[in-house]
Amino acid sequence: MTEAEDRAKIETGRQLFARPVTFLRSVVGLEHLPTDALPEVCFAGRSNVGKSSLINAVCNQKGLARSSNTPGRTRELNYFSVADRIYLVDLPGYGYAKAPKADIARWTALTRAYLRGRAGLRRVFLLIDARHGIKDTDIELMDMLGEAAVTFQIILTKADKLKKGQAEAMLKRTHAQINKRAAAHPVIILTSSEKKTGIDAIRAEIAALALDVNPL
């Protein structure tokens, strides 16, 4: 992609997210999923990886997605509509959570069923804490997405907590870990919700997927 094409892609993302982003619904069962034909992207990751904070930054709305320091706060599939062109879905975190085991099992089963069978799902943004890198639970999810032929893109969060050399090393290490996975998108985005690093790039990716179906 040329520099001009990259700038145009970023501008398209800016234009899309200058439009209203609204909370649509919380889904506790697959029967409650929206039935219309809008494309979807979802944000997945370990508990406390920063999903809600990142969604708020991408949408430029501080309180849109609920964020918390308590792992396991998100317990449903939370749907947000971007200008009635694409859905963003905030998935429950996986891994450690401060919740009863029965609740964890329920939302884990819901998430896995959604990821395996949602026809309109265009991409999974898989969030990885840049301080810690890919964990075994992340690998399990990547394996499942590969089996289901669902494209995922790695988003490294909390990059502001790293020095420049550490960030570059984590990018290189993560590329090496996913480069043989057919379902992995080749571009890894380094982000910070606080510093707004990488936010334009995520918006651009989402806009490109939205415009495949619904031009501005």
Secondary structure by P-SEA (a helix, b strand, c coil): ccaaaaaaaaaaaaaaaccbbbbccccccccccccccccbbbbbbcccccaaaaaaaaacccccccccccccccccbbbbbccccbbbbbccccccccccaaaaaaaaaaaaaaaacccccccccccccccccccaaaaaaaaaaaaacbbbbbbbcccccccaaaaaaaaaaaaaacccccccccbbbbbbcccccaaaaaaaaaaaaaaacccc
